[in-house]
């Protein structure tokens, strides 16, 4: 069964969309790879070989990235690797990081879906599952799936009220 989790509470991921901090969305997307194939009529660009994507504080890596554009705007990015990784600062300055064999960021829907050996972490709190969906607008994480092969694992770090947890 899918487990829904309000990010602002148990994972402490704050009130800002962690994987796409507002300031980062207004920055240019920079992509590096060994090879690129663009199909203009389809609106896709496929990057392969040690792919690195940077946008503001976002740093993502993988072996293959497929970017989908509509009217010159990025609407979806699928990053694959062994693993595909990302790291970004949220609006509160905390690092949010994760990895999976595939990360599917759907900008139009405002969701990120991590699949296969996935984990998401911030300020020491960590969730693991074969599938993790993060809705940026509602700040809800769903992990696992009904009839899934793996269980959801969650680790919450104690919060020190006097000194806070300090972030990373």
C-alpha positions as CSV (number, residue, x, y, z in Angstrom):
1,X,0.0,0.0,0.0
2,X,1.2,3.5,-0.7
3,X,2.1,5.5,2.3
4,X,1.5,9.2,2.2
5,X,3.6,11.5,4.3
6,X,3.3,15.2,4.8
7,X,6.9,16.3,4.2
8,X,6.7,19.3,6.5
9,X,6.2,16.9,9.5
10,X,8.0,13.6,9.7
11,X,10.7,14.3,7.1
12,X,11.2,17.9,8.1
13,X,11.4,18.9,4.5
14,X,10.0,22.4,5.3
15,X,7.4,24.4,3.5
16,X,9.3,24.8,0.2
17,X,9.4,22.4,-2.7
18,X,12.7,20.8,-2.0
19,X,13.5,19.5,-5.4
20,X,12.8,22.7,-7.2
21,X,13.6,25.6,-5.0
22,X,12.0,28.8,-6.3
23,X,15.3,30.6,-7.1
24,X,16.6,27.5,-8.9
25,X,13.6,27.4,-11.3
26,X,14.6,30.8,-12.7
27,X,18.2,29.7,-13.5
28,X,19.4,28.3,-16.8
29,X,19.6,24.5,-17.1
30,X,23.2,23.4,-17.9
31,X,23.7,19.8,-19.3
32,X,27.0,18.0,-19.9
33,X,27.3,14.6,-21.4
34,X,29.4,12.5,-23.8
35,X,26.7,12.6,-26.5
36,X,23.5,14.4,-27.3
37,X,20.7,13.6,-29.8
38,X,17.9,16.1,-30.4
39,X,14.8,15.3,-32.2
40,X,13.2,18.7,-32.8
41,X,10.0,17.4,-34.3
42,X,9.4,15.3,-31.2
43,X,10.7,17.9,-28.7
44,X,13.2,15.6,-27.1
45,X,16.9,15.7,-26.3
46,X,18.7,12.5,-25.1
47,X,22.0,12.9,-23.4
48,X,24.2,9.8,-22.7
49,X,27.4,9.1,-20.9
50,X,28.3,10.7,-17.6
51,X,25.4,13.1,-17.7
52,X,25.6,16.1,-15.3
53,X,22.7,18.6,-15.0
54,X,23.0,21.8,-13.0
55,X,20.4,24.4,-12.4
56,X,21.0,26.8,-9.5
57,X,21.9,24.7,-6.5
58,X,20.5,21.5,-8.2
59,X,23.2,19.1,-9.2
60,X,22.0,15.8,-10.8
61,X,23.9,13.0,-12.4
62,X,23.2,9.8,-14.3
63,X,24.2,7.8,-17.4
64,X,21.2,8.9,-19.5
65,X,18.9,11.9,-19.4
66,X,15.9,12.5,-21.7
67,X,14.6,16.1,-21.7
68,X,11.1,16.8,-23.1
69,X,10.3,20.4,-24.3
70,X,7.1,22.0,-25.4
71,X,7.2,25.5,-26.9
72,X,10.8,25.8,-25.7
73,X,9.9,25.0,-22.0
74,X,11.1,22.0,-20.2
75,X,8.1,19.9,-19.2
76,X,9.7,16.6,-18.2
77,X,13.2,15.3,-17.5
78,X,13.9,11.6,-17.0
79,X,17.3,10.7,-15.6
80,X,18.6,7.1,-15.5
81,X,21.7,5.7,-14.0
82,X,23.4,3.2,-11.6
83,X,22.3,5.3,-9.8
84,X,20.8,8.6,-10.9
85,X,21.5,11.2,-8.2
86,X,20.5,14.7,-7.2
87,X,21.3,17.2,-4.6
88,X,19.7,20.7,-4.0
89,X,19.2,23.3,-1.3
90,X,15.6,24.0,-0.4
91,X,14.2,27.4,0.4
92,X,15.4,27.1,4.0
93,X,19.0,26.3,3.0
94,X,18.8,22.6,3.8
95,X,20.3,20.0,1.5
96,X,17.8,17.6,0.0
97,X,19.3,14.6,-1.8
98,X,18.3,11.3,-3.3
99,X,19.0,8.6,-5.7
100,X,17.3,5.9,-7.7
101,X,17.8,4.0,-10.9
102,X,15.3,6.4,-12.5
103,X,14.2,9.9,-11.5
104,X,11.2,11.3,-13.5
105,X,10.6,15.0,-12.9
106,X,7.3,16.2,-14.4
107,X,7.3,19.9,-14.3
108,X,3.8,20.4,-15.6
109,X,2.4,18.1,-12.8
110,X,4.9,19.3,-10.2
111,X,6.0,15.8,-9.3
112,X,9.2,13.8,-9.0
113,X,9.0,10.0,-9.2
114,X,12.0,8.0,-8.0
115,X,11.9,4.3,-8.9
116,X,14.0,1.3,-8.2
117,X,16.3,1.4,-5.2
118,X,15.1,4.9,-4.4
119,X,15.8,7.0,-1.3
120,X,15.2,10.6,-0.4
121,X,17.0,12.4,2.5
122,X,17.0,15.8,4.3
123,X,18.6,16.8,7.6
124,X,19.3,13.2,8.4
125,X,15.8,12.0,7.8
126,X,15.6,9.4,5.2
127,X,12.9,7.3,3.3
128,X,13.7,4.3,1.2
129,X,11.5,2.3,-1.2
130,X,11.3,1.0,-4.7
131,X,9.0,3.9,-5.6
132,X,8.9,7.4,-4.0
133,X,6.6,10.1,-5.4
134,X,7.1,13.7,-4.2
135,X,4.4,16.2,-5.1
136,X,6.0,19.7,-5.0
137,X,2.7,21.6,-4.7
138,X,1.2,19.6,-1.8
139,X,4.5,18.6,-0.2
140,X,3.4,15.0,0.1
141,X,5.6,12.0,-0.3
142,X,4.1,8.6,-1.2
143,X,6.4,5.6,-0.9
144,X,5.8,2.1,-1.9
145,X,2.9,0.7,-3.8
146,X,0.0,-1.7,-3.3
147,X,1.2,-5.2,-3.8
148,X,4.8,-3.9,-4.1
149,X,7.8,-6.2,-3.6
150,X,9.6,-4.0,-1.1
151,X,8.6,-2.3,2.1
152,X,9.0,1.3,3.0
153,X,11.8,2.2,5.4
154,X,11.8,5.5,7.2
155,X,14.5,6.9,9.6
156,X,13.7,10.0,11.6
157,X,16.4,11.8,13.4
158,X,15.7,13.3,16.9
159,X,15.2,17.0,16.9
160,X,17.2,19.0,19.4
161,X,14.9,21.9,20.4
162,X,17.7,24.0,21.9
163,X,20.2,23.7,19.0
164,X,18.0,22.3,16.2
165,X,19.3,19.7,14.0
166,X,21.5,22.1,12.1
167,X,20.7,20.9,8.7
168,X,23.7,19.7,6.7
